[in-house]
Amino acid sequence: MSTPIEPHLWTDRFADMVGWYRAVLGFEVAAWFPQEEGATWCQMTRGDAAVMLASAPDPDAMSPGQEYLGAIRPRVTGPGGPLSLYLHVEDADAVREAAGGAGAEILEEIWDAWWGGRQFTVADPDGNWWTVFRPSDA
């Protein structure tokens, strides 16, 4: 699989985020680190889409050369805005139905976008916005 961009999302709720991406957006875990039990990082895929989830690092427990990761903690716990990401799918209505069934926070109900396509927007457990979009030509 070749993905031109792969968001890397840091979180304090790793297990919740993995569960949310599975239940709401239909992602599957492609790789765990170190392994599924006790993992602190995973790569998830849905078709050609990919996202990495990782536990926000402890600034007091970083390896040499990882000092730059100290900036992650304030980004995860401090003020700021969520990311806004688009996920292209073949059937936005089916994903919306699954998201509702999984108890997702729906920010924007499904609708036919005036620029073409059909979409809705949900928030993940950390407040990142995912607009699920089916282009008109899909």
N, CA, C and O atoms as a GROMACS GRO file, in nm:
protein
  552
    1MET      N    1   0.085  -0.118   0.000
    1MET     CA    2   0.000   0.000   0.000
    1MET      C    3   0.089   0.124   0.000
    1MET      O    4   0.188   0.130   0.073
    2SER      N    5   0.053   0.221  -0.080
    2SER     CA    6   0.125   0.347  -0.085
    2SER      C    7   0.028   0.458  -0.047
    2SER      O    8  -0.070   0.482  -0.116
    3THR      N    9   0.058   0.526   0.062
    3THR     CA   10  -0.028   0.634   0.109
    3THR      C   11   0.050   0.763   0.101
    3THR      O   12   0.155   0.774   0.164
    4PRO      N   13   0.002   0.865   0.026
    4PRO     CA   14   0.079   0.988   0.011
    4PRO      C   15   0.088   1.070   0.139
    4PRO      O   16   0.182   1.147   0.156
    5ILE      N   17  -0.008   1.055   0.231
    5ILE     CA   18  -0.003   1.126   0.358
    5ILE      C   19  -0.066   1.035   0.463
    5ILE      O   20  -0.167   0.970   0.438
    6GLU      N   21  -0.003   1.033   0.580
    6GLU     CA   22  -0.052   0.948   0.688
    6GLU      C   23  -0.049   1.027   0.818
    6GLU      O   24   0.058   1.045   0.876
    7PRO      N   25  -0.164   1.076   0.865
    7PRO     CA   26  -0.166   1.153   0.989
    7PRO      C   27  -0.115   1.069   1.106
    7PRO      O   28  -0.143   0.950   1.115
    8HIS      N   29  -0.041   1.133   1.194
    8HIS     CA   30   0.009   1.070   1.317
    8HIS      C   31  -0.055   1.146   1.432
    8HIS      O   32  -0.020   1.261   1.459
    9LEU      N   33  -0.148   1.081   1.501
    9LEU     CA   34  -0.225   1.144   1.606
    9LEU      C   35  -0.177   1.095   1.743
    9LEU      O   36  -0.176   0.975   1.770
   10TRP      N   37  -0.136   1.189   1.827
   10TRP     CA   38  -0.091   1.158   1.963
   10TRP      C   39  -0.211   1.170   2.056
   10TRP      O   40  -0.297   1.255   2.036
   11THR      N   41  -0.217   1.084   2.158
   11THR     CA   42  -0.332   1.082   2.247
   11THR      C   43  -0.296   1.035   2.387
   11THR      O   44  -0.196   0.966   2.406
   12ASP      N   45  -0.377   1.073   2.483
   12ASP     CA   46  -0.368   1.019   2.618
   12ASP      C   47  -0.469   0.906   2.637
   12ASP      O   48  -0.476   0.846   2.745
   13ARG      N   49  -0.547   0.876   2.533
   13ARG     CA   50  -0.652   0.772   2.540
   13ARG      C   51  -0.633   0.671   2.428
   13ARG      O   52  -0.722   0.651   2.346
   14PHE      N   53  -0.517   0.607   2.427
   14PHE     CA   54  -0.480   0.519   2.317
   14PHE      C   55  -0.586   0.411   2.290
   14PHE      O   56  -0.633   0.398   2.177
   15ALA      N   57  -0.622   0.333   2.392
   15ALA     CA   58  -0.718   0.224   2.371
   15ALA      C   59  -0.853   0.277   2.323
   15ALA      O   60  -0.915   0.217   2.235
   16ASP      N   61  -0.899   0.389   2.379
   16ASP     CA   62  -1.026   0.448   2.336
   16ASP      C   63  -1.019   0.490   2.190
   16ASP      O   64  -1.113   0.469   2.113
   17MET      N   65  -0.907   0.549   2.152
   17MET     CA   66  -0.892   0.595   2.013
   17MET      C   67  -0.891   0.477   1.916
   17MET      O   68  -0.957   0.482   1.812
   18VAL      N   69  -0.817   0.371   1.948
   18VAL     CA   70  -0.814   0.252   1.861
   18VAL      C   71  -0.956   0.198   1.846
   18VAL      O   72  -0.999   0.168   1.735
   19GLY      N   73  -1.028   0.184   1.957
   19GLY     CA   74  -1.164   0.134   1.951
   19GLY      C   75  -1.256   0.222   1.869
   19GLY      O   76  -1.339   0.173   1.793
   20TRP      N   77  -1.241   0.354   1.883
   20TRP     CA   78  -1.324   0.448   1.809
   20TRP      C   79  -1.297   0.437   1.659
   20TRP      O   80  -1.392   0.430   1.581
   21TYR      N   81  -1.171   0.434   1.619
   21TYR     CA   82  -1.140   0.426   1.476
   21TYR      C   83  -1.190   0.296   1.415
   21TYR      O   84  -1.229   0.293   1.298
   22ARG      N   85  -1.190   0.189   1.493
   22ARG     CA   86  -1.246   0.062   1.444
   22ARG      C   87  -1.398   0.072   1.431
   22ARG      O   88  -1.453   0.045   1.324
   23ALA      N   89  -1.465   0.110   1.538
   23ALA     CA   90  -1.612   0.106   1.543
   23ALA      C   91  -1.679   0.213   1.458
   23ALA      O   92  -1.781   0.187   1.394
   24VAL      N   93  -1.622   0.333   1.456
   24VAL     CA   94  -1.689   0.445   1.391
   24VAL      C   95  -1.650   0.459   1.244
   24VAL      O   96  -1.737   0.476   1.159
   25LEU      N   97  -1.521   0.453   1.214
   25LEU     CA   98  -1.477   0.475   1.076
   25LEU      C   99  -1.436   0.348   1.002
   25LEU      O  100  -1.401   0.355   0.884
   26GLY      N  101  -1.439   0.234   1.068
   26GLY     CA  102  -1.411   0.107   1.000
   26GLY      C  103  -1.264   0.082   0.971
   26GLY      O  104  -1.233   0.004   0.882
   27PHE      N  105  -1.173   0.145   1.045
   27PHE     CA  106  -1.030   0.118   1.028
   27PHE      C  107  -0.996  -0.015   1.094
   27PHE      O  108  -1.063  -0.058   1.188
   28GLU      N  109  -0.890  -0.080   1.046
   28GLU     CA  110  -0.836  -0.202   1.103
   28GLU      C  111  -0.691  -0.178   1.140
   28GLU      O  112  -0.622  -0.101   1.074
   29VAL      N  113  -0.644  -0.244   1.244
   29VAL     CA  114  -0.504  -0.231   1.284
   29VAL      C  115  -0.417  -0.311   1.188
   29VAL      O  116  -0.437  -0.431   1.169
   30ALA      N  117  -0.319  -0.243   1.128
   30ALA     CA  118  -0.224  -0.307   1.038
   30ALA      C  119  -0.096  -0.345   1.111
   30ALA      O  120  -0.030  -0.442   1.074
   31ALA      N  121  -0.059  -0.268   1.215
   31ALA     CA  122   0.064  -0.296   1.289
   31ALA      C  123   0.052  -0.240   1.430
   31ALA      O  124  -0.005  -0.133   1.451
   32TRP      N  125   0.106  -0.312   1.526
   32TRP     CA  126   0.111  -0.271   1.666
   32TRP      C  127   0.256  -0.254   1.709
   32TRP      O  128   0.344  -0.318   1.652
   33PHE      N  129   0.282  -0.168   1.807
   33PHE     CA  130   0.413  -0.163   1.870
   33PHE      C  131   0.393  -0.137   2.018
   33PHE      O  132   0.320  -0.044   2.054
   34PRO      N  133   0.455  -0.215   2.105
   34PRO     CA  134   0.543  -0.326   2.070
   34PRO      C  135   0.466  -0.449   2.024
   34PRO      O  136   0.513  -0.519   1.934
   35GLN      N  137   0.352  -0.477   2.081
   35GLN     CA  138   0.260  -0.580   2.034
   35GLN      C  139   0.122  -0.539   2.082
   35GLN      O  140   0.110  -0.443   2.158
   36GLU      N  141   0.018  -0.611   2.040
   36GLU     CA  142  -0.117  -0.566   2.073
   36GLU      C  143  -0.135  -0.546   2.223
   36GLU      O  144  -0.185  -0.441   2.265
   37GLU      N  145  -0.096  -0.642   2.304
   37GLU     CA  146  -0.106  -0.627   2.449
   37GLU      C  147   0.000  -0.530   2.496
   37GLU      O  148   0.120  -0.558   2.483
   38GLY      N  149  -0.039  -0.418   2.550
   38GLY     CA  150   0.056  -0.318   2.596
   38GLY      C  151   0.105  -0.222   2.489
   38GLY      O  152   0.202  -0.150   2.511
   39ALA      N  153   0.040  -0.222   2.374
   39ALA     CA  154   0.083  -0.134   2.265
   39ALA      C  155   0.070   0.013   2.304
   39ALA      O  156  -0.019   0.051   2.380
   40THR      N  157   0.161   0.094   2.250
   40THR     CA  158   0.155   0.240   2.268
   40THR      C  159   0.149   0.310   2.133
   40THR      O  160   0.142   0.433   2.128
   41TRP      N  161   0.153   0.233   2.024
   41TRP     CA  162   0.150   0.288   1.889
   41TRP      C  163   0.084   0.185   1.799
   41TRP      O  164   0.103   0.064   1.817
   42CYS      N  165   0.008   0.232   1.701
   42CYS     CA  166  -0.041   0.141   1.598
   42CYS      C  167  -0.062   0.218   1.468
   42CYS      O  168  -0.080   0.340   1.467
   43GLN      N  169  -0.058   0.143   1.361
   43GLN     CA  170  -0.093   0.196   1.229
   43GLN      C  171  -0.227   0.132   1.194
   43GLN      O  172  -0.244   0.011   1.208
   44MET      N  173  -0.321   0.214   1.150
   44MET     CA  174  -0.452   0.164   1.113
   44MET      C  175  -0.480   0.200   0.967
   44MET      O  176  -0.438   0.305   0.919
   45THR      N  177  -0.552   0.112   0.898
   45THR     CA  178  -0.582   0.135   0.758
   45THR      C  179  -0.730   0.110   0.731
   45THR      O  180  -0.797   0.033   0.801
   46ARG      N  181  -0.778   0.178   0.628
   46ARG     CA  182  -0.913   0.157   0.575
   46ARG      C  183  -0.900   0.178   0.426
   46ARG      O  184  -0.895   0.292   0.379
   47GLY      N  185  -0.895   0.070   0.351
   47GLY     CA  186  -0.866   0.082   0.208
   47GLY      C  187  -0.728   0.143   0.190
   47GLY      O  188  -0.630   0.093   0.246
   48ASP      N  189  -0.719   0.251   0.112
   48ASP     CA  190  -0.591   0.319   0.089
   48ASP      C  191  -0.560   0.423   0.196
   48ASP      O  192  -0.450   0.480   0.196
   49ALA      N  193  -0.654   0.449   0.287
   49ALA     CA  194  -0.631   0.549   0.392
   49ALA      C  195  -0.554   0.486   0.508
   49ALA      O  196  -0.571   0.368   0.538
   50ALA      N  197  -0.469   0.566   0.570
   50ALA     CA  198  -0.392   0.517   0.684
   50ALA      C  199  -0.378   0.628   0.787
   50ALA      O  200  -0.376   0.746   0.753
   51VAL      N  201  -0.370   0.588   0.914
   51VAL     CA  202  -0.349   0.681   1.024
   51VAL      C  203  -0.264   0.609   1.129
   51VAL      O  204  -0.277   0.488   1.149
   52MET      N  205  -0.177   0.683   1.194
   52MET     CA  206  -0.101   0.629   1.305
   52MET      C  207  -0.155   0.690   1.433
   52MET      O  208  -0.180   0.810   1.439
   53LEU      N  209  -0.172   0.608   1.536
   53LEU     CA  210  -0.213   0.652   1.668
   53LEU      C  211  -0.101   0.617   1.765
   53LEU      O  212  -0.042   0.509   1.756
   54ALA      N  213  -0.071   0.708   1.857
   54ALA     CA  214   0.036   0.682   1.954
   54ALA      C  215   0.003   0.748   2.086
   54ALA      O  216  -0.055   0.857   2.091
   55SER      N  217   0.041   0.680   2.194
   55SER     CA  218   0.029   0.739   2.327
   55SER      C  219   0.124   0.857   2.337
   55SER      O  220   0.240   0.848   2.298
   56ALA      N  221   0.074   0.968   2.389
   56ALA     CA  222   0.159   1.087   2.407
   56ALA      C  223   0.274   1.050   2.500
   56ALA      O  224   0.253   0.986   2.603
   57PRO      N  225   0.396   1.088   2.464
   57PRO     CA  226   0.513   1.046   2.542
   57PRO      C  227   0.523   1.118   2.676
   57PRO      O  228   0.476   1.231   2.692
   58ASP      N  229   0.586   1.050   2.771
   58ASP     CA  230   0.617   1.107   2.901
   58ASP      C  231   0.748   1.184   2.886
   58ASP      O  232   0.850   1.123   2.855
   59PRO      N  233   0.748   1.316   2.906
   59PRO     CA  234   0.870   1.394   2.886
   59PRO      C  235   0.986   1.348   2.973
   59PRO      O  236   1.102   1.372   2.940
   60ASP      N  237   0.957   1.283   3.085
   60ASP     CA  238   1.063   1.237   3.175
   60ASP      C  239   1.118   1.100   3.138
   60ASP      O  240   1.212   1.052   3.202
   61ALA      N  241   1.063   1.036   3.036
   61ALA     CA  242   1.104   0.900   3.002
   61ALA      C  243   1.144   0.887   2.855
   61ALA      O  244   1.124   0.781   2.796
   62MET      N  245   1.198   0.991   2.796
   62MET     CA  246   1.235   0.988   2.655
   62MET      C  247   1.377   0.938   2.637
   62MET      O  248   1.465   0.963   2.719
   63SER      N  249   1.397   0.869   2.527
   63SER     CA  250   1.531   0.823   2.491
   63SER      C  251   1.612   0.940   2.436
   63SER      O  252   1.554   1.036   2.386
   64PRO      N  253   1.746   0.933   2.443
   64PRO     CA  254   1.828   1.037   2.381
   64PRO      C  255   1.790   1.052   2.234
   64PRO      O  256   1.769   0.953   2.164
   65GLY      N  257   1.782   1.174   2.189
   65GLY     CA  258   1.744   1.202   2.051
   65GLY      C  259   1.595   1.223   2.033
   65GLY      O  260   1.551   1.264   1.926
   66GLN      N  261   1.518   1.197   2.137
   66GLN     CA  262   1.373   1.214   2.128
   66GLN      C  263   1.324   1.336   2.203
   66GLN      O  264   1.204   1.351   2.225
   67GLU      N  265   1.413   1.424   2.242
   67GLU     CA  266   1.375   1.540   2.320
   67GLU      C  267   1.269   1.626   2.250
   67GLU      O  268   1.187   1.690   2.316
   68TYR      N  269   1.271   1.625   2.118
   68TYR     CA  270   1.173   1.704   2.044
   68TYR      C  271   1.030   1.661   2.076
   68TYR      O  272   0.937   1.739   2.060
   69LEU      N  273   1.012   1.537   2.121
   69LEU     CA  274   0.879   1.487   2.153
   69LEU      C  275   0.821   1.551   2.279
   69LEU      O  276   0.702   1.535   2.308
   70GLY      N  277   0.904   1.623   2.354
   70GLY     CA  278   0.855   1.694   2.471
   70GLY      C  279   0.747   1.795   2.436
   70GLY      O  280   0.665   1.830   2.522
   71ALA      N  281   0.746   1.843   2.314
   71ALA     CA  282   0.644   1.939   2.270
   71ALA      C  283   0.508   1.874   2.249
   71ALA      O  284   0.407   1.944   2.237
   72ILE      N  285   0.503   1.742   2.243
   72ILE     CA  286   0.376   1.672   2.219
   72ILE      C  287   0.281   1.688   2.337
   72ILE      O  288   0.163   1.718   2.317
   73ARG      N  289   0.329   1.667   2.459
   73ARG     CA  290   0.242   1.670   2.577
   73ARG      C  291   0.159   1.798   2.583
   73ARG      O  292   0.037   1.788   2.599
   74PRO      N  293   0.218   1.917   2.572
   74PRO     CA  294   0.133   2.038   2.576
   74PRO      C  295   0.032   2.046   2.462
   74PRO      O  296  -0.075   2.103   2.477
   75ARG      N  297   0.067   1.987   2.346
   75ARG     CA  298  -0.027   1.989   2.234
   75ARG      C  299  -0.146   1.898   2.260
   75ARG      O  300  -0.257   1.928   2.216
   76VAL      N  301  -0.123   1.788   2.333
   76VAL     CA  302  -0.231   1.693   2.362
   76VAL      C  303  -0.320   1.745   2.475
   76VAL      O  304  -0.442   1.731   2.469
   77THR      N  305  -0.259   1.804   2.576
   77THR     CA  306  -0.334   1.843   2.695
   77THR      C  307  -0.374   1.990   2.700
   77THR      O  308  -0.458   2.028   2.781
   78GLY      N  309  -0.314   2.073   2.616
   78GLY     CA  310  -0.337   2.217   2.624
   78GLY      C  311  -0.446   2.265   2.532
   78GLY      O  312  -0.512   2.187   2.463
   79PRO      N  313  -0.464   2.397   2.531
   79PRO     CA  314  -0.566   2.455   2.443
   79PRO      C  315  -0.522   2.447   2.297
   79PRO      O  316  -0.404   2.426   2.267
   80GLY      N  317  -0.615   2.462   2.212
   80GLY     CA  318  -0.587   2.456   2.069
   80GLY      C  319  -0.708   2.399   2.000
   80GLY      O  320  -0.810   2.371   2.064
   81GLY      N  321  -0.698   2.381   1.875
   81GLY     CA  322  -0.810   2.329   1.800
   81GLY      C  323  -0.783   2.189   1.751
   81GLY      O  324  -0.667   2.149   1.738
   82PRO      N  325  -0.888   2.114   1.723
   82PRO     CA  326  -0.869   1.980   1.670
   82PRO      C  327  -0.824   1.985   1.524
   82PRO      O  328  -0.844   2.084   1.454
   83LEU      N  329  -0.764   1.877   1.482
   83LEU     CA  330  -0.735   1.862   1.340
   83LEU      C  331  -0.867   1.842   1.267
   83LEU      O  332  -0.966   1.800   1.327
   84SER      N  333  -0.868   1.873   1.141
   84SER     CA  334  -0.984   1.848   1.058
   84SER      C  335  -0.936   1.768   0.938
   84SER      O  336  -0.854   1.816   0.859
   85LEU      N  337  -0.986   1.645   0.924
   85LEU     CA  338  -0.937   1.552   0.823
   85LEU      C  339  -1.055   1.502   0.740
   85LEU      O  340  -1.168   1.496   0.788
   86TYR      N  341  -1.028   1.466   0.615
   86TYR     CA  342  -1.129   1.408   0.527
   86TYR      C  343  -1.096   1.262   0.501
   86TYR      O  344  -0.980   1.228   0.478
   87LEU      N  345  -1.197   1.178   0.505
   87LEU     CA  346  -1.184   1.036   0.471
   87LEU      C  347  -1.276   1.010   0.352
   87LEU      O  348  -1.398   1.021   0.365
   88HIS      N  349  -1.219   0.975   0.239
   88HIS     CA  350  -1.297   0.944   0.120
   88HIS      C  351  -1.345   0.800   0.127
   88HIS      O  352  -1.265   0.708   0.151
   89VAL      N  353  -1.474   0.779   0.106
   89VAL     CA  354  -1.536   0.646   0.114
   89VAL      C  355  -1.626   0.625  -0.007
   89VAL      O  356  -1.659   0.720  -0.079
   90GLU      N  357  -1.667   0.501  -0.027
   90GLU     CA  358  -1.759   0.470  -0.137
   90GLU      C  359  -1.905   0.491  -0.098
   90GLU      O  360  -1.988   0.518  -0.184
   91ASP      N  361  -1.937   0.477   0.032
   91ASP     CA  362  -2.075   0.487   0.077
   91ASP      C  363  -2.080   0.563   0.210
   91ASP      O  364  -2.071   0.503   0.317
   92ALA      N  365  -2.095   0.696   0.202
   92ALA     CA  366  -2.098   0.779   0.321
   92ALA      C  367  -2.219   0.748   0.409
   92ALA      O  368  -2.210   0.757   0.532
   93ASP      N  369  -2.331   0.711   0.349
   93ASP     CA  370  -2.451   0.679   0.428
   93ASP      C  371  -2.428   0.555   0.515
   93ASP      O  372  -2.471   0.552   0.630
   94ALA      N  373  -2.361   0.454   0.461
   94ALA     CA  374  -2.333   0.333   0.539
   94ALA      C  375  -2.238   0.363   0.655
   94ALA      O  376  -2.256   0.311   0.765
   95VAL      N  377  -2.138   0.447   0.630
   95VAL     CA  378  -2.044   0.483   0.737
   95VAL      C  379  -2.117   0.567   0.841
   95VAL      O  380  -2.092   0.551   0.961
   96ARG      N  381  -2.206   0.657   0.798
   96ARG     CA  382  -2.285   0.738   0.894
   96ARG      C  383  -2.370   0.648   0.981
   96ARG      O  384  -2.379   0.670   1.102
   97GLU      N  385  -2.432   0.549   0.923
   97GLU     CA  386  -2.515   0.456   1.000
   97GLU      C  387  -2.431   0.382   1.103
   97GLU      O  388  -2.472   0.368   1.219
   98ALA      N  389  -2.314   0.334   1.063
   98ALA     CA  390  -2.224   0.264   1.155
   98ALA      C  391  -2.176   0.357   1.265
   98ALA      O  392  -2.167   0.317   1.381
   99ALA      N  393  -2.144   0.481   1.229
   99ALA     CA  394  -2.095   0.578   1.328
   99ALA      C  395  -2.202   0.606   1.433
   99ALA      O  396  -2.173   0.610   1.552
  100GLY      N  397  -2.326   0.624   1.388
  100GLY     CA  398  -2.435   0.647   1.482
  100GLY      C  399  -2.457   0.528   1.573
  100GLY      O  400  -2.481   0.542   1.693
  101GLY      N  401  -2.449   0.408   1.514
  101GLY     CA  402  -2.464   0.287   1.593
  101GLY      C  403  -2.355   0.268   1.696
  101GLY      O  404  -2.375   0.203   1.799
  102ALA      N  405  -2.237   0.324   1.668
  102ALA     CA  406  -2.123   0.314   1.760
  102ALA      C  407  -2.124   0.428   1.863
  102ALA      O  408  -2.034   0.435   1.947
  103GLY      N  409  -2.223   0.516   1.857
  103GLY     CA  410  -2.233   0.624   1.954
  103GLY      C  411  -2.140   0.741   1.927
  103GLY      O  412  -2.108   0.816   2.019
  104ALA      N  413  -2.097   0.759   1.803
  104ALA     CA  414  -2.006   0.869   1.769
  104ALA      C  415  -2.073   1.004   1.788
  104ALA      O  416  -2.194   1.018   1.773
  105GLU      N  417  -1.992   1.104   1.821
  105GLU     CA  418  -2.040   1.241   1.830
  105GLU      C  419  -2.050   1.297   1.688
  105GLU      O  420  -1.948   1.324   1.624
  106ILE      N  421  -2.171   1.314   1.639
  106ILE     CA  422  -2.194   1.365   1.504
  106ILE      C  423  -2.196   1.518   1.510
  106ILE      O  424  -2.282   1.576   1.578
  107LEU      N  425  -2.104   1.581   1.442
  107LEU     CA  426  -2.096   1.727   1.440
  107LEU      C  427  -2.176   1.788   1.326
  107LEU      O  428  -2.230   1.897   1.338
  108GLU      N  429  -2.181   1.716   1.217
  108GLU     CA  430  -2.251   1.762   1.096
  108GLU      C  431  -2.325   1.641   1.040
  108GLU      O  432  -2.263   1.541   1.006
  109GLU      N  433  -2.456   1.650   1.031
  109GLU     CA  434  -2.534   1.540   0.975
  109GLU      C  435  -2.503   1.523   0.827
  109GLU      O  436  -2.454   1.615   0.762
  110ILE      N  437  -2.531   1.405   0.777
  110ILE     CA  438  -2.503   1.376   0.637
  110ILE      C  439  -2.588   1.465   0.546
  110ILE      O  440  -2.705   1.491   0.573
  111TRP      N  441  -2.525   1.510   0.440
  111TRP     CA  442  -2.594   1.598   0.346
  111TRP      C  443  -2.523   1.591   0.211
  111TRP      O  444  -2.411   1.543   0.200
  112ASP      N  445  -2.592   1.641   0.109
  112ASP     CA  446  -2.536   1.650  -0.026
  112ASP      C  447  -2.467   1.785  -0.038
  112ASP      O  448  -2.532   1.889  -0.040
  113ALA      N  449  -2.334   1.780  -0.046
  113ALA     CA  450  -2.255   1.903  -0.052
  113ALA      C  451  -2.278   1.976  -0.184
  113ALA      O  452  -2.286   1.913  -0.290
  114TRP      N  453  -2.289   2.107  -0.178
  114TRP     CA  454  -2.317   2.186  -0.297
  114TRP      C  455  -2.204   2.175  -0.400
  114TRP      O  456  -2.228   2.199  -0.519
  115TRP      N  457  -2.083   2.141  -0.359
  115TRP     CA  458  -1.970   2.128  -0.452
  115TRP      C  459  -1.960   1.987  -0.510
  115TRP      O  460  -1.870   1.957  -0.589
  116GLY      N  461  -2.054   1.901  -0.471
  116GLY     CA  462  -2.058   1.765  -0.521
  116GLY      C  463  -2.015   1.666  -0.415
  116GLY      O  464  -1.918   1.690  -0.342
  117GLY      N  465  -2.087   1.557  -0.406
  117GLY     CA  466  -2.056   1.456  -0.308
  117GLY      C  467  -2.150   1.459  -0.189
  117GLY      O  468  -2.240   1.543  -0.181
  118ARG      N  469  -2.127   1.367  -0.099
  118ARG     CA  470  -2.212   1.351   0.019
  118ARG      C  471  -2.121   1.335   0.139
  118ARG      O  472  -2.020   1.265   0.130
  119GLN      N  473  -2.154   1.399   0.252
  119GLN     CA  474  -2.062   1.396   0.364
  119GLN      C  475  -2.132   1.414   0.498
  119GLN      O  476  -2.246   1.460   0.506
  120PHE      N  477  -2.060   1.376   0.604
  120PHE     CA  478  -2.097   1.408   0.742
  120PHE      C  479  -1.967   1.420   0.820
  120PHE      O  480  -1.862   1.377   0.772
  121THR      N  481  -1.973   1.480   0.940
  121THR     CA  482  -1.853   1.502   1.019
  121THR      C  483  -1.874   1.449   1.160
  121THR      O  484  -1.978   1.472   1.222
  122VAL      N  485  -1.772   1.377   1.211
  122VAL     CA  486  -1.772   1.323   1.348
  122VAL      C  487  -1.647   1.371   1.420
  122VAL      O  488  -1.549   1.410   1.357
  123ALA      N  489  -1.651   1.366   1.552
  123ALA     CA  490  -1.534   1.398   1.634
  123ALA      C  491  -1.484   1.271   1.701
  123ALA      O  492  -1.563   1.194   1.757
  124ASP      N  493  -1.352   1.249   1.695
  124ASP     CA  494  -1.296   1.133   1.765
  124ASP      C  495  -1.283   1.166   1.914
  124ASP      O  496  -1.311   1.279   1.954
  125PRO      N  497  -1.241   1.072   1.997
  125PRO     CA  498  -1.235   1.098   2.142
  125PRO      C  499  -1.146   1.215   2.183
  125PRO      O  500  -1.165   1.270   2.291
  126ASP      N  501  -1.049   1.254   2.100
  126ASP     CA  502  -0.964   1.368   2.132
  126ASP      C  503  -1.011   1.497   2.067
  126ASP      O  504  -0.945   1.600   2.080
  127GLY      N  505  -1.125   1.495   1.997
  127GLY     CA  506  -1.180   1.616   1.936
  127GLY      C  507  -1.135   1.642   1.794
  127GLY      O  508  -1.170   1.746   1.738
  128ASN      N  509  -1.058   1.551   1.734
  128ASN     CA  510  -1.021   1.567   1.593
  128ASN      C  511  -1.146   1.545   1.509
  128ASN      O  512  -1.224   1.453   1.534
  129TRP      N  513  -1.165   1.628   1.410
  129TRP     CA  514  -1.283   1.619   1.324
  129TRP      C  515  -1.250   1.535   1.201
  129TRP      O  516  -1.147   1.555   1.137
  130TRP      N  517  -1.338   1.442   1.170
  130TRP     CA  518  -1.328   1.359   1.050
  130TRP      C  519  -1.452   1.384   0.966
  130TRP      O  520  -1.564   1.352   1.007
  131THR      N  521  -1.433   1.441   0.849
  131THR     CA  522  -1.543   1.453   0.754
  131THR      C  523  -1.535   1.332   0.662
  131THR      O  524  -1.437   1.312   0.590
  132VAL      N  525  -1.639   1.252   0.665
  132VAL     CA  526  -1.649   1.131   0.583
  132VAL      C  527  -1.718   1.174   0.455
  132VAL      O  528  -1.830   1.225   0.458
  133PHE      N  529  -1.651   1.155   0.342
  133PHE     CA  530  -1.693   1.217   0.216
  133PHE      C  531  -1.698   1.114   0.104
  133PHE      O  532  -1.603   1.037   0.084
  134ARG      N  533  -1.807   1.114   0.030
  134ARG     CA  534  -1.819   1.034  -0.092
  134ARG      C  535  -1.824   1.131  -0.208
  134ARG      O  536  -1.924   1.201  -0.225
  135PRO      N  537  -1.718   1.136  -0.289
  135PRO     CA  538  -1.722   1.226  -0.403
  135PRO      C  539  -1.835   1.190  -0.500
  135PRO      O  540  -1.880   1.076  -0.503
  136SER      N  541  -1.880   1.287  -0.577
  136SER     CA  542  -1.987   1.265  -0.674
  136SER      C  543  -1.954   1.155  -0.773
  136SER      O  544  -2.043   1.083  -0.818
  137ASP      N  545  -1.827   1.141  -0.808
  137ASP     CA  546  -1.789   1.043  -0.909
  137ASP      C  547  -1.760   0.906  -0.851
  137ASP      O  548  -1.714   0.818  -0.923
  138ALA      N  549  -1.786   0.885  -0.722
  138ALA     CA  550  -1.759   0.754  -0.659
  138ALA      C  551  -1.868   0.657  -0.692
  138ALA      O  552  -1.864   0.541  -0.649
   0.00000   0.00000   0.00000
